[in-house]
């Protein structure tokens, strides 16, 4: 019982089962990737959570504002036109379309635009008194709707059999040529491999040996005066 439980533990650790001391190969099966929404998908929600920082006393205030409504903090009015967040299969992020107006600073123009929770530096409210950040979206789902997850199909493998040389039971496949026939392992005996270049080959760069005239011997080489 101990040896059998040890074999089961080894199967879970390395993915290869051992039966009587011999490895048993498993047939390859296609695994479908996890279903995910496209990267551009947003889900609308009915509330926005906004954080307001008072720079004078460093006080933080979290405001939960319904879409289409507004809330106030001291002289700052915060209106929410829309709030969207990422679906569950994507990286968490949220964005809100805000309308900000400080009644204590009438010379400062109001802010109308999108603020993102993960990219707060893209759009900021340039007030020396208040810092406004979007935290998240809350409430019931509204438009736009993310919709159902896309259906992902498992890939179909060309062959699930494992060859004998890899530990399976299927016979090993022989490599074939591009035309469908077997690949020859040796050249054809009827067409021997030429050992010399054909007559149309490029001429040799080595100088040809001098040919003496008929009936005359070759002259002896002259002695090198440097060797005397």
N, C-alpha and C positions, 0 to 999 in steps of 0.2 A: 504494500500500500504506500509506503514511503517513496519507493522508486517511481511508482506511477504518478503520484502527486508531484514529484520533482520533474517528471517529463512534462506534465501539464503546465507547470510554472515556466519551463523553458519555451514551450509553445507560445505562451503569452508574451514573453520577453523579446524573442527574436522573430516570431512569425513563422517558424518552421517546426512542424511536429516530428517527434522522434518515436518510432515504433520498433521495438526490439533492437534498438541501437542504430537503425538506419534512417536517414532522412527521407521524407515523403514530399515530393513536389506537388504544389497545388496549381490548378489551371488558372490562367490570368482572366480576370473579369473586369469589365468596364465599370468605372465608378463615376456617377454624375457629380459635377461640381455643385457647391451650395447655391441656392437661388438667391439672387441679389437684385435690388432695384438699380436702374441706371443712375449714373453719378449726378445727373441733373434733376433728380426727382425731389420734390418738396411736398410736405403735407401741411395743409392749413389747420390752424387751431383757433379757438374762440377767445383766448386770453393771452396777454403778454405780461411777463414778469420783468420789470425795469428797476434797475438800481440807480439811486440818486445819491451822490456824495456832496455834502456841504463842506466846502473847503475852509470855512471859517472855524468850525468846531470839529471837523473830521467825523461828522455824524453820517452814518449810512442808513438809507431808507429804502426798503423794498416795496414797490408798488405793483399790485396785481390789477391790471387794467383790462376790461373787456374790449374786444375789437369793436370799433365804432364809438367808443366812449373816451373819457378823459379823467385825469386825476390831477391834483395840485399838491405841491410841497412848498410851503412858504409862498414866495412870489412866482414860482415856476409852475407852468401848466404843461402837462404831458398828455397828448392825444395819440391814440393808436388807431391807424387805418387798417392794418393787416399784420398778421403774425404767422410765420411759416417755420417749420422745423424739418430736419432730415428724418426719413423712416428708420426703422430699427436696424436694417442691414447695412446702413451707411454710417460714416463717422458723424458723431453728434455735433449739431450746429443749429442755430436758430437765427432768424432775422425778423425785424419788425419795422414797419413803415410808420415813423413817428412825426408828430407835429409839436415842436417845443417853442415856448414863448415865455420870456421872463418879464413880468409886469413891473419889476423894480428897476429894469434897465430898458426904457422905451427906445433908446437909440440903437440897441442891438436888433438886427433883423431876426425874424423867427427861423427856425430850422425845419425843413421839410425834406425827408429822405429816409433811406434804409440804413439801419444799423445792424451789424452782424455780431453775434456773441463771440465767435472764435477769431474774428478779425476786427477788433474794436478800433484800430487805427485807420481803417478805410474811411469811416465817416464819424466825425466827432462834433460835439456841440461846443463851439468856441466861447464859452462863458468863463470869466475869471472867478465866478462864485460857485457854479455847479458843474459837476461832472456826471454825465448820464451814460449808462451802459445797459445793453440788453442782456438779460441773464438766460431766459428760456421762454418757451411757449407752454401754455397750459390750457385746460378746458377740453371741450368736446371737439372732435375732428370736424372741420369745415372745408370748403373749397379753398385751394385746389386739393383734390383727392389723389393719394398715391396709387390707389387701385390694388388689385391682387398681385402677388409676386409672379414673375414670369415662370413658365414651366420649363424645366431643364431636363433634357433627355440624357440618359447614360450613353457614352460612346460605344459603338459596336466594334469589337476587335475582329481583325481579319481571321485569326485562328486562335482558339483558346487552348490548343493542345501543346504540351511541352515536349520537345524532342528528347530522344533517349540520352544523348550526350549531355543534356542539362538536367537529367534526373527524372524525366517523364516516361510515359509509355508509348508516345507516338514515334513512328520511325523517322529517322533523320532525313531531312530533305536535301537533295543534291542540287547544287547550283546549276542553273540553266543559262543558256546564252540568250541574247536579245531576240533571236528568231524562234525561241521555244525549244530547241534541241539541246542535247547534253553538251557540256563544255569539254572539248578534248583535253586530255591530260598530257599527251605527247604529240609531236608533229606527225603528219601523215607519212607513211613509209614510201608512198609513191611520189611524194614531193620532198626530196631531201633538202636540208638546209644548205644553201651555197656557202662554201668556205672562202671563195674569192669574189671580189666585186664583179658585177657584169661588165660587159664591154663598154657600155655607155656611162660608166662611172667616171668620176673626176680623175684627172691624171695625177700620178704620184709626184710629190715634191722632191724626192731623192734624185740626185744626178745619175744618169745612166752610165754604166761601165763602158769604157772605150773598147771598140771592136778593132783589132789589128787587121791590116790587109792580109789577103790570102797569101800564105807562104812566107810571111815576115814575122819574126818574134817581136815581142813587146820590148821596148828599150828599158834599160835599167834605170831606176830612179837616181837622180843626182844627189850627191852627198851634201848634207847640210853643213856649210862652213862653220857654223857655230858649235858643232859637235867635235870638230878636229882639235 
